[in-house]
Amino acid sequence: MKNKHLGSSFDEFLEEEGLRAETEAAAIKRVIAYRIEMEMKRANLSKSALAEKMHTSRSALDRLLDPSNVSVTLQTLERAALALGKNLKIELA
């Protein structure tokens, strides 16, 4: 039996299986959640304090920080960045 994926890249495999967009979205969300948590620690901000600065609820912030929840809006990301004294930069590479 010949392996049809032998010699192909992992990205090609994910593309063939229809999983690339989902996998990349999950990876990006993990990075975003991690970076926000690191900035919170650097700024010595609790979740409640950041939620207040973002003018949102603690549960909404928990969803933003949940690495498995890929449903996040640009508006939420922008509010988090501004509350942390950062700029949101998004690029297509």
PyMOL CGO cylinders between C-alpha atoms (Angstrom):
from pymol import cmd
from pymol.cgo import CYLINDER

trace = [
    CYLINDER, 0.00, 0.00, 0.00, 1.45, 3.32, -1.05, 0.3, 1, 1, 1, 1, 1, 1,
    CYLINDER, 1.45, 3.32, -1.05, 1.05, 6.34, 1.27, 0.3, 1, 1, 1, 1, 1, 1,
    CYLINDER, 1.05, 6.34, 1.27, -0.44, 9.17, -0.80, 0.3, 1, 1, 1, 1, 1, 1,
    CYLINDER, -0.44, 9.17, -0.80, 1.01, 11.77, 1.61, 0.3, 1, 1, 1, 1, 1, 1,
    CYLINDER, 1.01, 11.77, 1.61, 4.60, 10.49, 1.47, 0.3, 1, 1, 1, 1, 1, 1,
    CYLINDER, 4.60, 10.49, 1.47, 6.88, 13.35, 0.44, 0.3, 1, 1, 1, 1, 1, 1,
    CYLINDER, 6.88, 13.35, 0.44, 4.22, 16.01, 0.84, 0.3, 1, 1, 1, 1, 1, 1,
    CYLINDER, 4.22, 16.01, 0.84, 4.40, 18.84, 3.35, 0.3, 1, 1, 1, 1, 1, 1,
    CYLINDER, 4.40, 18.84, 3.35, 2.20, 19.04, 6.40, 0.3, 1, 1, 1, 1, 1, 1,
    CYLINDER, 2.20, 19.04, 6.40, 0.49, 22.11, 4.93, 0.3, 1, 1, 1, 1, 1, 1,
    CYLINDER, 0.49, 22.11, 4.93, -0.32, 20.12, 1.79, 0.3, 1, 1, 1, 1, 1, 1,
    CYLINDER, -0.32, 20.12, 1.79, -1.72, 17.30, 3.91, 0.3, 1, 1, 1, 1, 1, 1,
    CYLINDER, -1.72, 17.30, 3.91, -3.95, 19.69, 5.86, 0.3, 1, 1, 1, 1, 1, 1,
    CYLINDER, -3.95, 19.69, 5.86, -5.10, 21.30, 2.61, 0.3, 1, 1, 1, 1, 1, 1,
    CYLINDER, -5.10, 21.30, 2.61, -5.96, 17.94, 1.07, 0.3, 1, 1, 1, 1, 1, 1,
    CYLINDER, -5.96, 17.94, 1.07, -7.91, 16.94, 4.18, 0.3, 1, 1, 1, 1, 1, 1,
    CYLINDER, -7.91, 16.94, 4.18, -9.74, 20.29, 4.29, 0.3, 1, 1, 1, 1, 1, 1,
    CYLINDER, -9.74, 20.29, 4.29, -8.27, 21.13, 7.70, 0.3, 1, 1, 1, 1, 1, 1,
    CYLINDER, -8.27, 21.13, 7.70, -5.76, 23.87, 6.94, 0.3, 1, 1, 1, 1, 1, 1,
    CYLINDER, -5.76, 23.87, 6.94, -7.95, 26.92, 7.67, 0.3, 1, 1, 1, 1, 1, 1,
    CYLINDER, -7.95, 26.92, 7.67, -9.28, 25.42, 10.90, 0.3, 1, 1, 1, 1, 1, 1,
    CYLINDER, -9.28, 25.42, 10.90, -5.83, 24.36, 12.07, 0.3, 1, 1, 1, 1, 1, 1,
    CYLINDER, -5.83, 24.36, 12.07, -4.24, 27.73, 11.29, 0.3, 1, 1, 1, 1, 1, 1,
    CYLINDER, -4.24, 27.73, 11.29, -7.08, 29.61, 13.00, 0.3, 1, 1, 1, 1, 1, 1,
    CYLINDER, -7.08, 29.61, 13.00, -6.59, 27.53, 16.15, 0.3, 1, 1, 1, 1, 1, 1,
    CYLINDER, -6.59, 27.53, 16.15, -2.83, 28.11, 16.12, 0.3, 1, 1, 1, 1, 1, 1,
    CYLINDER, -2.83, 28.11, 16.12, -3.24, 31.87, 15.61, 0.3, 1, 1, 1, 1, 1, 1,
    CYLINDER, -3.24, 31.87, 15.61, -5.77, 32.06, 18.45, 0.3, 1, 1, 1, 1, 1, 1,
    CYLINDER, -5.77, 32.06, 18.45, -3.38, 30.26, 20.81, 0.3, 1, 1, 1, 1, 1, 1,
    CYLINDER, -3.38, 30.26, 20.81, -0.68, 32.80, 20.01, 0.3, 1, 1, 1, 1, 1, 1,
    CYLINDER, -0.68, 32.80, 20.01, -3.05, 35.75, 20.47, 0.3, 1, 1, 1, 1, 1, 1,
    CYLINDER, -3.05, 35.75, 20.47, -4.30, 34.44, 23.82, 0.3, 1, 1, 1, 1, 1, 1,
    CYLINDER, -4.30, 34.44, 23.82, -0.73, 33.83, 24.99, 0.3, 1, 1, 1, 1, 1, 1,
    CYLINDER, -0.73, 33.83, 24.99, 0.46, 37.29, 23.93, 0.3, 1, 1, 1, 1, 1, 1,
    CYLINDER, 0.46, 37.29, 23.93, -2.45, 39.00, 25.69, 0.3, 1, 1, 1, 1, 1, 1,
    CYLINDER, -2.45, 39.00, 25.69, -1.77, 37.02, 28.87, 0.3, 1, 1, 1, 1, 1, 1,
    CYLINDER, -1.77, 37.02, 28.87, 1.93, 37.96, 28.73, 0.3, 1, 1, 1, 1, 1, 1,
    CYLINDER, 1.93, 37.96, 28.73, 1.04, 41.65, 28.30, 0.3, 1, 1, 1, 1, 1, 1,
    CYLINDER, 1.04, 41.65, 28.30, -1.39, 41.41, 31.21, 0.3, 1, 1, 1, 1, 1, 1,
    CYLINDER, -1.39, 41.41, 31.21, 1.38, 40.01, 33.42, 0.3, 1, 1, 1, 1, 1, 1,
    CYLINDER, 1.38, 40.01, 33.42, 3.82, 42.67, 32.23, 0.3, 1, 1, 1, 1, 1, 1,
    CYLINDER, 3.82, 42.67, 32.23, 1.29, 45.39, 33.03, 0.3, 1, 1, 1, 1, 1, 1,
    CYLINDER, 1.29, 45.39, 33.03, 0.29, 43.66, 36.29, 0.3, 1, 1, 1, 1, 1, 1,
    CYLINDER, 0.29, 43.66, 36.29, -3.37, 43.63, 35.21, 0.3, 1, 1, 1, 1, 1, 1,
    CYLINDER, -3.37, 43.63, 35.21, -5.93, 41.15, 36.46, 0.3, 1, 1, 1, 1, 1, 1,
    CYLINDER, -5.93, 41.15, 36.46, -8.63, 39.80, 34.17, 0.3, 1, 1, 1, 1, 1, 1,
    CYLINDER, -8.63, 39.80, 34.17, -11.21, 41.99, 35.90, 0.3, 1, 1, 1, 1, 1, 1,
    CYLINDER, -11.21, 41.99, 35.90, -9.06, 45.09, 35.49, 0.3, 1, 1, 1, 1, 1, 1,
    CYLINDER, -9.06, 45.09, 35.49, -8.43, 44.42, 31.80, 0.3, 1, 1, 1, 1, 1, 1,
    CYLINDER, -8.43, 44.42, 31.80, -12.12, 43.69, 31.18, 0.3, 1, 1, 1, 1, 1, 1,
    CYLINDER, -12.12, 43.69, 31.18, -12.97, 47.03, 32.79, 0.3, 1, 1, 1, 1, 1, 1,
    CYLINDER, -12.97, 47.03, 32.79, -10.41, 48.86, 30.64, 0.3, 1, 1, 1, 1, 1, 1,
    CYLINDER, -10.41, 48.86, 30.64, -11.87, 47.15, 27.57, 0.3, 1, 1, 1, 1, 1, 1,
    CYLINDER, -11.87, 47.15, 27.57, -15.43, 48.12, 28.60, 0.3, 1, 1, 1, 1, 1, 1,
    CYLINDER, -15.43, 48.12, 28.60, -16.49, 44.48, 28.46, 0.3, 1, 1, 1, 1, 1, 1,
    CYLINDER, -16.49, 44.48, 28.46, -17.38, 41.66, 30.82, 0.3, 1, 1, 1, 1, 1, 1,
    CYLINDER, -17.38, 41.66, 30.82, -15.01, 39.26, 32.48, 0.3, 1, 1, 1, 1, 1, 1,
    CYLINDER, -15.01, 39.26, 32.48, -16.71, 36.37, 30.66, 0.3, 1, 1, 1, 1, 1, 1,
    CYLINDER, -16.71, 36.37, 30.66, -16.07, 38.07, 27.29, 0.3, 1, 1, 1, 1, 1, 1,
    CYLINDER, -16.07, 38.07, 27.29, -12.40, 38.42, 28.25, 0.3, 1, 1, 1, 1, 1, 1,
    CYLINDER, -12.40, 38.42, 28.25, -12.32, 34.76, 29.27, 0.3, 1, 1, 1, 1, 1, 1,
    CYLINDER, -12.32, 34.76, 29.27, -13.56, 33.84, 25.77, 0.3, 1, 1, 1, 1, 1, 1,
    CYLINDER, -13.56, 33.84, 25.77, -10.81, 36.00, 24.26, 0.3, 1, 1, 1, 1, 1, 1,
    CYLINDER, -10.81, 36.00, 24.26, -8.18, 34.28, 26.40, 0.3, 1, 1, 1, 1, 1, 1,
    CYLINDER, -8.18, 34.28, 26.40, -9.54, 30.77, 25.72, 0.3, 1, 1, 1, 1, 1, 1,
    CYLINDER, -9.54, 30.77, 25.72, -7.10, 29.31, 23.17, 0.3, 1, 1, 1, 1, 1, 1,
    CYLINDER, -7.10, 29.31, 23.17, -9.70, 26.84, 21.91, 0.3, 1, 1, 1, 1, 1, 1,
    CYLINDER, -9.70, 26.84, 21.91, -12.33, 29.51, 21.19, 0.3, 1, 1, 1, 1, 1, 1,
    CYLINDER, -12.33, 29.51, 21.19, -11.46, 30.81, 17.71, 0.3, 1, 1, 1, 1, 1, 1,
    CYLINDER, -11.46, 30.81, 17.71, -14.53, 33.08, 17.50, 0.3, 1, 1, 1, 1, 1, 1,
    CYLINDER, -14.53, 33.08, 17.50, -13.09, 36.51, 18.15, 0.3, 1, 1, 1, 1, 1, 1,
    CYLINDER, -13.09, 36.51, 18.15, -13.87, 39.81, 16.47, 0.3, 1, 1, 1, 1, 1, 1,
    CYLINDER, -13.87, 39.81, 16.47, -11.44, 42.42, 15.26, 0.3, 1, 1, 1, 1, 1, 1,
    CYLINDER, -11.44, 42.42, 15.26, -13.21, 44.91, 17.51, 0.3, 1, 1, 1, 1, 1, 1,
    CYLINDER, -13.21, 44.91, 17.51, -12.49, 42.77, 20.57, 0.3, 1, 1, 1, 1, 1, 1,
    CYLINDER, -12.49, 42.77, 20.57, -8.85, 42.37, 19.57, 0.3, 1, 1, 1, 1, 1, 1,
    CYLINDER, -8.85, 42.37, 19.57, -8.55, 46.11, 19.02, 0.3, 1, 1, 1, 1, 1, 1,
    CYLINDER, -8.55, 46.11, 19.02, -10.09, 46.91, 22.42, 0.3, 1, 1, 1, 1, 1, 1,
    CYLINDER, -10.09, 46.91, 22.42, -7.70, 44.46, 24.11, 0.3, 1, 1, 1, 1, 1, 1,
    CYLINDER, -7.70, 44.46, 24.11, -4.70, 45.96, 22.34, 0.3, 1, 1, 1, 1, 1, 1,
    CYLINDER, -4.70, 45.96, 22.34, -5.68, 49.52, 23.25, 0.3, 1, 1, 1, 1, 1, 1,
    CYLINDER, -5.68, 49.52, 23.25, -6.40, 48.56, 26.87, 0.3, 1, 1, 1, 1, 1, 1,
    CYLINDER, -6.40, 48.56, 26.87, -2.88, 47.10, 27.04, 0.3, 1, 1, 1, 1, 1, 1,
    CYLINDER, -2.88, 47.10, 27.04, -1.34, 50.20, 25.46, 0.3, 1, 1, 1, 1, 1, 1,
    CYLINDER, -1.34, 50.20, 25.46, -0.57, 48.35, 22.24, 0.3, 1, 1, 1, 1, 1, 1,
    CYLINDER, -0.57, 48.35, 22.24, -1.55, 48.63, 18.58, 0.3, 1, 1, 1, 1, 1, 1,
    CYLINDER, -1.55, 48.63, 18.58, -3.23, 45.81, 16.72, 0.3, 1, 1, 1, 1, 1, 1,
    CYLINDER, -3.23, 45.81, 16.72, -1.39, 44.87, 13.55, 0.3, 1, 1, 1, 1, 1, 1,
    CYLINDER, -1.39, 44.87, 13.55, -2.81, 42.32, 11.16, 0.3, 1, 1, 1, 1, 1, 1,
    CYLINDER, -2.81, 42.32, 11.16, -1.12, 41.33, 7.94, 0.3, 1, 1, 1, 1, 1, 1,
    CYLINDER, -1.12, 41.33, 7.94, -1.56, 38.85, 5.16, 0.3, 1, 1, 1, 1, 1, 1,
    CYLINDER, -1.56, 38.85, 5.16, 1.67, 37.01, 4.54, 0.3, 1, 1, 1, 1, 1, 1,
]
cmd.load_cgo(trace, "trace")
